[in-house]
Amino acid sequence: MTDHPTVLRVQDLEPEEGLVHGFSTLDLGSVKVKDSRRRFAELLSLDPNALTTVGAVHGSAVARVDAPQERVDEVDALITDSPGIALFATYADCYPIVLWDPDHRAAALAHAGWRGTEAEVAAHTVQAMRREFGTDPSALKAGIGPGICGRCYEVGEEVATRFDARFVSSTNGDRFLLDLAAALHAQLEEEGVQQIFQLALCTKETPLLPSHRRTPDGARFGAIVAIR
Ligand SMILES: [Zn+2]
């Protein structure tokens, strides 16, 4: 028995009829292990064989998926309006972004570390939904899942200077703190998304979640987005 959740959700997205989403915790182990991945899907009442994995290369390419496939390489976001597909990606400090368009019953899952955030993967994902499904950004509901927070994410000057000063604070010497969640939030807002919800759980500060910065052992948590 455990007294903490095995799967986390963005609370404000939970009442959305038709949307299934969740983030696994280490209660399920690392989702790099196939059995953990299967159990995660089953906990959300999804077919583990329907998982379609975001390749995740720290870029901003987006692909539309109309049928389950094992993996889509060279992309950091997938969009779909097909029930029966479960979008899946793995993380250890990078941020999962969930998008849900209730009008067109379409959804997206993105993966954003600093490179993807700089490349505007969140903006590209919203644009792809507009193009493919006719999504109106003002009707979109966005969820920013767990990731490394702005108090914990130390970066060097070469990374810090790539971001707007509002997302960066300096520590002693030549290190900086980068607030990726704030940068992603602003990026979504600039695309016209008004309903943005954050889980506000820091991977580095939460032992229940894998963090590359805290424990670089290769463990990953998973995010799933599907349409019921
Ligand atoms: Zn933190």
Boltz pocket constraint, residues with backbone or C-beta under 6 A from the ligand:
constraints:
  - pocket:
      binder: B
      contacts: [[A, 147], [A, 148], [A, 149], [A, 150], [A, 151], [A, 152], [A, 153], [A, 202], [A, 203], [A, 204], [A, 205]]
      max_distance: 6.0
